[in-house]
């Protein structure tokens, strides 16, 4: 004797579907919690690495700046410039009669002209704090 089940229609068990949804919500909650826990830690590590990279770059740039300042100072050395001008370029210093010295004009201190006109003693002659 054989049993024919071809006419049997299976019903979907609502408890199985509900259990599957609960399992899905539980897994999503756990994954969300894990992500929320791990994200700040990963950001902190990445920020720390970026800070280290920037610190090394800053040190490298400071060293390069120091070297460039030293090179600039050596290139601006007037004796070096004069030596190159006379030796390599064949320039000669001008005769003393052709040398013109130009001095920078002094800018008067505000109020100095007024004090001079009034006949007041100059501030440089009296020690600080001993004015009459």
N, CA, C and O atoms as a DFTB+ gen file, in Angstrom:
528 C
 N C O
     1  1       0.793      -1.158       0.000
     2  2       0.000       0.000       0.000
     3  2       0.869       1.269       0.000
     4  3       1.811       1.411       0.780
     5  1       0.514       2.160      -0.891
     6  2       1.230       3.412      -1.042
     7  2       0.331       4.584      -0.728
     8  3      -0.862       4.583      -1.030
     9  1       0.947       5.602      -0.102
    10  2       0.183       6.802       0.225
    11  2       0.532       7.856      -0.810
    12  3       1.709       8.113      -1.065
    13  1      -0.471       8.461      -1.401
    14  2      -0.268       9.488      -2.403
    15  2      -0.449      10.860      -1.750
    16  3      -1.554      11.227      -1.351
    17  1       0.654      11.612      -1.649
    18  2       0.614      12.938      -1.041
    19  2       0.639      14.049      -2.086
    20  3       0.853      15.207      -1.728
    21  1       0.437      13.754      -3.302
    22  2       0.518      14.756      -4.343
    23  2      -0.605      15.779      -4.249
    24  3      -0.469      16.889      -4.762
    25  1      -1.658      15.443      -3.633
    26  2      -2.773      16.360      -3.505
    27  2      -2.710      17.195      -2.219
    28  3      -3.556      18.059      -1.988
    29  1      -1.711      16.928      -1.397
    30  2      -1.598      17.642      -0.130
    31  2      -0.984      19.025      -0.390
    32  3       0.027      19.140      -1.083
    33  1      -1.596      20.060       0.166
    34  2      -1.107      21.437       0.040
    35  2      -0.490      21.824       1.381
    36  3      -1.124      21.738       2.432
    37  1       0.771      22.254       1.306
    38  2       1.455      22.650       2.545
    39  2       1.073      24.070       2.918
    40  3       1.010      24.951       2.060
    41  1       0.829      24.280       4.149
    42  2       0.569      25.625       4.644
    43  2       1.880      26.200       5.190
    44  3       2.723      25.478       5.722
    45  1       2.023      27.500       5.045
    46  2       3.195      28.172       5.582
    47  2       2.935      28.398       7.057
    48  3       1.903      28.935       7.458
    49  1       3.900      27.972       7.849
    50  2       3.760      28.125       9.292
    51  2       4.061      29.581       9.659
    52  3       5.183      30.038       9.439
    53  1       3.097      30.322      10.209
    54  2       3.353      31.728      10.552
    55  2       4.398      31.883      11.645
    56  3       5.067      32.914      11.699
    57  1       4.560      30.904      12.508
    58  2       5.586      30.979      13.555
    59  2       6.986      30.933      12.950
    60  3       7.889      31.629      13.413
    61  1       7.167      30.105      11.906
    62  2       8.486      30.013      11.268
    63  2       8.844      31.341      10.610
    64  3       9.989      31.783      10.698
    65  1       7.898      31.970       9.964
    66  2       8.150      33.261       9.329
    67  2       8.461      34.314      10.388
    68  3       9.377      35.117      10.210
    69  1       7.716      34.319      11.475
    70  2       7.947      35.274      12.553
    71  2       9.308      35.034      13.195
    72  3      10.024      35.990      13.493
    73  1       9.667      33.805      13.407
    74  2      10.972      33.482      13.984
    75  2      12.105      33.920      13.060
    76  3      13.145      34.395      13.516
    77  1      11.888      33.755      11.769
    78  2      12.900      34.184      10.806
    79  2      13.077      35.706      10.858
    80  3      14.206      36.192      10.787
    81  1      11.988      36.458      10.981
    82  2      12.081      37.914      11.092
    83  2      12.775      38.322      12.388
    84  3      13.601      39.235      12.385
    85  1      12.455      37.667      13.477
    86  2      13.109      37.974      14.748
    87  2      14.612      37.701      14.671
    88  3      15.419      38.474      15.186
    89  1      14.971      36.608      14.032
    90  2      16.395      36.286      13.864
    91  2      17.087      37.356      13.018
    92  3      18.201      37.775      13.328
    93  1      16.416      37.794      11.945
    94  2      16.979      38.828      11.094
    95  2      17.149      40.144      11.866
    96  3      18.176      40.808      11.725
    97  1      16.162      40.526      12.672
    98  2      16.259      41.743      13.476
    99  2      17.378      41.615      14.503
   100  3      18.126      42.567      14.722
   101  1      17.499      40.457      15.130
   102  2      18.556      40.236      16.109
   103  2      19.939      40.336      15.472
   104  3      20.831      40.974      16.032
   105  1      20.125      39.720      14.320
   106  2      21.420      39.778      13.626
   107  2      21.727      41.214      13.202
   108  3      22.858      41.674      13.355
   109  1      20.727      41.928      12.668
   110  2      20.945      43.311      12.251
   111  2      21.297      44.194      13.450
   112  3      22.134      45.090      13.341
   113  1      20.661      43.943      14.583
   114  2      20.963      44.712      15.791
   115  2      22.396      44.450      16.246
   116  3      23.118      45.382      16.600
   117  1      22.797      43.203      16.236
   118  2      24.170      42.874      16.625
   119  2      25.196      43.489      15.666
   120  3      26.214      44.031      16.098
   121  1      24.921      43.398      14.383
   122  2      25.845      43.969      13.396
   123  2      25.887      45.491      13.546
   124  3      26.963      46.088      13.486
   125  1      24.720      46.127      13.740
   126  2      24.681      47.572      13.942
   127  2      25.450      47.982      15.189
   128  3      26.188      48.968      15.167
   129  1      25.286      47.240      16.271
   130  2      26.021      47.533      17.499
   131  2      27.515      47.382      17.300
   132  3      28.297      48.204      17.779
   133  1      27.913      46.339      16.598
   134  2      29.337      46.128      16.322
   135  2      29.907      47.275      15.483
   136  3      31.008      47.757      15.749
   137  1      29.158      47.705      14.480
   138  2      29.615      48.809      13.639
   139  2      29.709      50.090      14.465
   140  3      30.692      50.823      14.364
   141  1      28.692      50.359      15.281
   142  2      28.715      51.565      16.111
   143  2      29.843      51.523      17.140
   144  3      30.360      52.569      17.531
   145  1      30.224      50.336      17.578
   146  2      31.330      50.211      18.531
   147  2      32.675      50.380      17.818
   148  3      33.570      51.056      18.326
   149  1      32.814      49.765      16.646
   150  2      34.115      49.729      15.971
   151  2      34.412      51.017      15.207
   152  3      35.578      51.389      15.074
   153  1      33.405      51.696      14.710
   154  2      33.631      52.872      13.868
   155  2      34.483      53.943      14.542
   156  3      35.472      54.371      13.947
   157  1      34.156      54.398      15.752
   158  2      35.000      55.429      16.376
   159  2      36.441      54.967      16.596
   160  3      37.378      55.754      16.456
   161  1      36.611      53.701      16.937
   162  2      37.973      53.194      17.158
   163  2      38.771      53.214      15.857
   164  3      39.950      53.569      15.850
   165  1      38.122      52.831      14.758
   166  2      38.810      52.873      13.474
   167  2      39.125      54.318      13.072
   168  3      40.189      54.588      12.513
   169  1      38.215      55.234      13.351
   170  2      38.464      56.636      13.032
   171  2      39.624      57.189      13.862
   172  3      40.446      57.953      13.356
   173  1      39.684      56.809      15.109
   174  2      40.776      57.265      15.978
   175  2      42.118      56.750      15.446
   176  3      43.104      57.486      15.409
   177  1      42.141      55.487      15.040
   178  2      43.392      54.932      14.501
   179  2      43.795      55.636      13.218
   180  3      44.971      55.941      13.017
   181  1      42.823      55.897      12.346
   182  2      43.129      56.577      11.087
   183  2      43.600      58.007      11.349
   184  3      44.530      58.483      10.698
   185  1      42.971      58.687      12.288
   186  2      43.379      60.047      12.638
   187  2      44.793      60.054      13.218
   188  3      45.586      60.949      12.923
   189  1      45.101      59.064      14.034
   190  2      46.439      58.964      14.611
   191  2      47.485      58.741      13.517
   192  3      48.558      59.344      13.548
   193  1      47.173      57.879      12.558
   194  2      48.104      57.653      11.446
   195  2      48.302      58.925      10.633
   196  3      49.424      59.255      10.249
   197  1      47.200      59.642      10.369
   198  2      47.307      60.892       9.603
   199  2      48.136      61.909      10.368
   200  3      48.935      62.630       9.771
   201  1      47.957      61.975      11.673
   202  2      48.739      62.906      12.491
   203  2      50.224      62.549      12.442
   204  3      51.072      63.437      12.355
   205  1      50.537      61.271      12.497
   206  2      51.938      60.847      12.404
   207  2      52.533      61.225      11.049
   208  3      53.659      61.717      10.968
   209  1      51.754      60.986       9.977
   210  2      52.240      61.346       8.637
   211  2      52.483      62.849       8.538
   212  3      53.501      63.287       8.002
   213  1      51.547      63.631       9.055
   214  2      51.693      65.088       8.977
   215  2      52.847      65.577       9.841
   216  3      53.533      66.532       9.477
   217  1      53.062      64.937      10.970
   218  2      54.174      65.318      11.838
   219  2      55.505      65.039      11.140
   220  3      56.419      65.862      11.182
   221  1      55.607      63.879      10.501
   222  2      56.840      63.570       9.760
   223  2      57.029      64.547       8.600
   224  3      58.149      64.985       8.334
   225  1      55.948      64.887       7.914
   226  2      56.031      65.838       6.806
   227  2      56.455      67.216       7.313
   228  3      57.244      67.904       6.665
   229  1      55.932      67.613       8.466
   230  2      56.299      68.913       9.055
   231  2      57.788      68.935       9.397
   232  3      58.475      69.917       9.117
   233  1      58.284      67.864       9.997
   234  2      59.711      67.788      10.336
   235  2      60.568      67.847       9.073
   236  3      61.606      68.508       9.051
   237  1      60.131      67.160       8.031
   238  2      60.875      67.178       6.773
   239  2      60.894      68.591       6.186
   240  3      61.928      69.062       5.712
   241  1      59.737      69.260       6.224
   242  2      59.659      70.611       5.678
   243  2      60.471      71.606       6.511
   244  3      61.088      72.515       5.954
   245  1      60.476      71.447       7.819
   246  2      61.295      72.319       8.665
   247  2      62.780      72.143       8.353
   248  3      63.527      73.119       8.292
   249  1      63.197      70.903       8.158
   250  2      64.596      70.640       7.812
   251  2      64.934      71.232       6.446
   252  3      66.000      71.818       6.261
   253  1      64.020      71.074       5.497
   254  2      64.244      71.649       4.168
   255  2      64.302      73.180       4.251
   256  3      65.128      73.809       3.590
   257  1      63.431      73.770       5.058
   258  2      63.430      75.226       5.247
   259  2      64.751      75.688       5.843
   260  3      65.315      76.695       5.414
   261  1      65.247      74.942       6.843
   262  2      66.535      75.297       7.463
   263  2      67.658      75.246       6.433
   264  3      68.502      76.141       6.387
   265  1      67.669      74.207       5.610
   266  2      68.709      74.088       4.584
   267  2      68.612      75.205       3.560
   268  3      69.631      75.746       3.131
   269  1      67.391      75.555       3.166
   270  2      67.221      76.624       2.183
   271  2      67.631      77.977       2.749
   272  3      68.214      78.794       2.037
   273  1      67.331      78.221       4.024
   274  2      67.761      79.479       4.646
   275  2      69.286      79.556       4.705
   276  3      69.877      80.608       4.466
   277  1      69.909      78.428       5.027
   278  2      71.370      78.391       5.070
   279  2      71.950      78.635       3.680
   280  3      72.921      79.377       3.530
   281  1      71.360      78.016       2.673
   282  2      71.826      78.221       1.304
   283  2      71.624      79.678       0.877
   284  3      72.490      80.266       0.228
   285  1      70.485      80.252       1.244
   286  2      70.214      81.662       0.910
   287  2      71.247      82.571       1.563
   288  3      71.770      83.486       0.927
   289  1      71.539      82.311       2.841
   290  2      72.520      83.137       3.548
   291  2      73.894      83.030       2.894
   292  3      74.608      84.026       2.777
   293  1      74.265      81.823       2.468
   294  2      75.584      81.678       1.836
   295  2      75.609      82.346       0.466
   296  3      76.638      82.882       0.056
   297  1      74.476      82.316      -0.249
   298  2      74.443      82.959      -1.568
   299  2      74.406      84.478      -1.460
   300  3      74.846      85.174      -2.375
   301  1      73.884      84.998      -0.350
   302  2      73.823      86.444      -0.162
   303  2      75.102      87.024       0.439
   304  3      75.201      88.240       0.603
   305  1      76.066      86.197       0.763
   306  2      77.321      86.661       1.352
   307  2      77.999      87.627       0.381
   308  3      78.313      87.263      -0.753
   309  1      78.223      88.866       0.841
   310  2      78.749      89.899      -0.046
   311  2      80.174      89.606      -0.510
   312  3      80.537      89.945      -1.636
   313  1      80.978      88.986       0.336
   314  2      82.349      88.634      -0.093
   315  2      82.297      87.635      -1.240
   316  3      83.068      87.739      -2.193
   317  1      81.397      86.675      -1.151
   318  2      81.238      85.680      -2.212
   319  2      80.800      86.356      -3.498
   320  3      81.328      86.061      -4.570
   321  1      79.825      87.271      -3.395
   322  2      79.347      87.986      -4.581
   323  2      80.477      88.814      -5.190
   324  3      80.639      88.842      -6.410
   325  1      81.255      89.485      -4.346
   326  2      82.357      90.304      -4.849
   327  2      83.420      89.424      -5.517
   328  3      83.974      89.787      -6.555
   329  1      83.695      88.276      -4.917
   330  2      84.685      87.363      -5.501
   331  2      84.224      86.874      -6.872
   332  3      85.016      86.839      -7.814
   333  1      82.985      86.509      -6.989
   334  2      82.463      86.043      -8.282
   335  2      82.488      87.174      -9.296
   336  3      82.819      86.962     -10.463
   337  1      82.134      88.391      -8.846
   338  2      82.114      89.535      -9.768
   339  2      83.511      89.830     -10.303
   340  3      83.672      90.096     -11.494
   341  1      84.513      89.786      -9.446
   342  2      85.869      90.124      -9.896
   343  2      86.534      88.964     -10.627
   344  3      87.173      89.174     -11.658
   345  1      86.396      87.757     -10.117
   346  2      87.097      86.610     -10.697
   347  2      86.401      86.082     -11.949
   348  3      87.037      85.929     -12.991
   349  1      85.088      85.800     -11.854
   350  2      84.401      85.146     -12.965
   351  2      83.878      86.125     -14.011
   352  3      83.894      85.831     -15.206
   353  1      83.414      87.290     -13.557
   354  2      82.814      88.240     -14.495
   355  2      83.786      89.319     -14.949
   356  3      83.486      90.073     -15.875
   357  1      84.948      89.400     -14.306
   358  2      85.957      90.370     -14.714
   359  2      85.628      91.798     -14.323
   360  3      86.184      92.731     -14.903
   361  1      84.755      91.995     -13.374
   362  2      84.419      93.352     -12.932
   363  2      85.490      93.857     -11.984
   364  3      86.142      93.079     -11.288
   365  1      85.665      95.178     -11.966
   366  2      86.641      95.812     -11.088
   367  2      85.908      96.829     -10.219
   368  3      84.892      97.382     -10.639
   369  1      86.418      97.084      -9.001
   370  2      85.797      98.124      -8.179
   371  2      85.977      99.484      -8.843
   372  3      86.992      99.703      -9.504
   373  1      85.027     100.404      -8.689
   374  2      85.155     101.716      -9.339
   375  2      86.225     102.557      -8.643
   376  3      86.533     102.322      -7.475
   377  1      86.794     103.536      -9.354
   378  2      87.766     104.442      -8.709
   379  2      87.065     105.238      -7.615
   380  3      85.854     105.451      -7.659
   381  1      87.839     105.669      -6.646
   382  2      87.279     106.354      -5.485
   383  2      86.533     107.621      -5.882
   384  3      85.578     108.005      -5.207
   385  1      86.946     108.275      -6.958
   386  2      86.292     109.512      -7.388
   387  2      84.880     109.248      -7.907
   388  3      84.037     110.145      -7.887
   389  1      84.619     108.054      -8.362
   390  2      83.300     107.743      -8.930
   391  2      82.340     107.112      -7.920
   392  3      81.185     106.835      -8.244
   393  1      82.820     106.889      -6.698
   394  2      81.975     106.260      -5.680
   395  2      81.059     107.313      -5.083
   396  3      81.517     108.365      -4.638
   397  1      79.785     107.033      -5.075
   398  2      78.799     107.932      -4.490
   399  2      78.122     107.176      -3.359
   400  3      77.548     106.107      -3.564
   401  1      78.197     107.747      -2.162
   402  2      77.579     107.123      -0.997
   403  2      76.223     107.767      -0.785
   404  3      76.123     108.989      -0.672
   405  1      75.205     106.972      -0.732
   406  2      73.852     107.467      -0.516
   407  2      73.393     106.967       0.835
   408  3      73.337     105.765       1.096
   409  1      73.065     107.927       1.692
   410  2      72.591     107.556       3.021
   411  2      71.077     107.664       3.054
   412  3      70.473     108.485       2.364
   413  1      70.503     106.839       3.849
   414  2      69.074     106.870       4.017
   415  2      68.693     108.083       4.849
   416  3      69.309     108.334       5.884
   417  1      67.701     108.833       4.424
   418  2      67.258     110.004       5.179
   419  2      66.549     109.523       6.435
   420  3      65.734     108.600       6.408
   421  1      66.886     110.176       7.525
   422  2      66.253     109.799       8.785
   423  2      64.855     110.388       8.845
   424  3      64.632     111.546       8.492
   425  1      63.931     109.579       9.294
   426  2      62.575     110.092       9.457
   427  2      62.468     110.662      10.857
   428  3      62.792     109.979      11.828
   429  1      62.016     111.910      10.978
   430  2      61.936     112.517      12.311
   431  2      60.860     111.842      13.151
   432  3      59.854     111.349      12.640
   433  1      61.106     111.839      14.444
   434  2      60.141     111.298      15.395
   435  2      58.963     112.256      15.432
   436  3      59.177     113.468      15.428
   437  1      57.722     111.765      15.468
   438  2      56.578     112.679      15.515
   439  2      56.695     113.617      16.706
   440  3      56.949     113.180      17.828
   441  1      56.513     114.886      16.460
   442  2      56.595     115.890      17.518
   443  2      57.983     116.457      17.704
   444  3      58.144     117.408      18.468
   445  1      58.996     115.918      17.040
   446  2      60.366     116.404      17.226
   447  2      60.518     117.805      16.665
   448  3      61.186     118.644      17.271
   449  1      59.904     118.076      15.505
   450  2      59.999     119.403      14.899
   451  2      59.320     120.435      15.791
   452  3      59.837     121.540      15.960
   453  1      58.171     120.091      16.361
   454  2      57.456     121.004      17.248
   455  2      58.283     121.284      18.498
   456  3      58.362     122.428      18.948
   457  1      58.898     120.248      19.059
   458  2      59.732     120.425      20.246
   459  2      60.937     121.294      19.923
   460  3      61.359     122.097      20.755
   461  1      61.495     121.147      18.728
   462  2      62.647     121.938      18.326
   463  2      62.258     123.408      18.185
   464  3      63.008     124.300      18.584
   465  1      61.077     123.649      17.614
   466  2      60.615     125.026      17.428
   467  2      60.302     125.691      18.763
   468  3      60.526     126.893      18.911
   469  1      59.793     124.948      19.732
   470  2      59.447     125.508      21.033
   471  2      60.671     125.680      21.922
   472  3      60.598     126.321      22.970
   473  1      61.775     125.116      21.510
   474  2      63.000     125.250      22.279
   475  2      63.062     124.297      23.452
   476  3      63.842     124.515      24.379
   477  1      62.261     123.246      23.434
   478  2      62.276     122.270      24.521
   479  2      63.527     121.420      24.405
   480  3      64.028     121.181      23.306
   481  1      64.034     120.961      25.555
   482  2      65.221     120.088      25.485
   483  2      64.835     118.781      24.799
   484  3      63.702     118.312      24.911
   485  1      65.791     118.212      24.094
   486  2      65.518     116.962      23.394
   487  2      65.319     115.836      24.393
   488  3      65.869     115.867      25.494
   489  1      64.544     114.858      24.011
   490  2      64.249     113.743      24.919
   491  2      65.448     112.851      25.109
   492  3      65.534     112.147      26.115
   493  1      66.384     112.857      24.167
   494  2      67.541     111.975      24.312
   495  2      68.541     112.524      25.316
   496  3      69.352     111.762      25.842
   497  1      68.509     113.854      25.605
   498  2      69.470     114.439      26.505
   499  2      69.118     114.147      27.956
   500  3      70.011     113.980      28.786
   501  1      67.822     114.084      28.274
   502  2      67.415     113.844      29.648
   503  2      67.201     112.356      29.865
   504  3      66.634     111.688      29.000
   505  1      67.639     111.820      31.000
   506  2      67.406     110.407      31.272
   507  2      65.918     110.140      31.381
   508  3      65.132     111.028      31.711
   509  1      65.552     108.924      31.103
   510  2      64.132     108.552      31.130
   511  2      63.557     108.737      32.505
   512  3      64.150     108.317      33.498
   513  1      62.405     109.365      32.567
   514  2      61.707     109.538      33.833
   515  2      62.098     110.804      34.565
   516  3      61.526     111.084      35.619
   517  1      63.046     111.588      34.060
   518  2      63.484     112.791      34.762
   519  2      63.141     114.028      33.977
   520  3      64.015     114.867      33.760
   521  1      61.917     114.178      33.545
   522  2      61.492     115.381      32.822
   523  2      60.947     116.381      33.820
   524  3      60.451     116.018      34.887
   525  1      61.049     117.649      33.448
   526  2      60.515     118.714      34.307
   527  2      59.152     119.129      33.843
   528  3      58.539     120.014      34.440
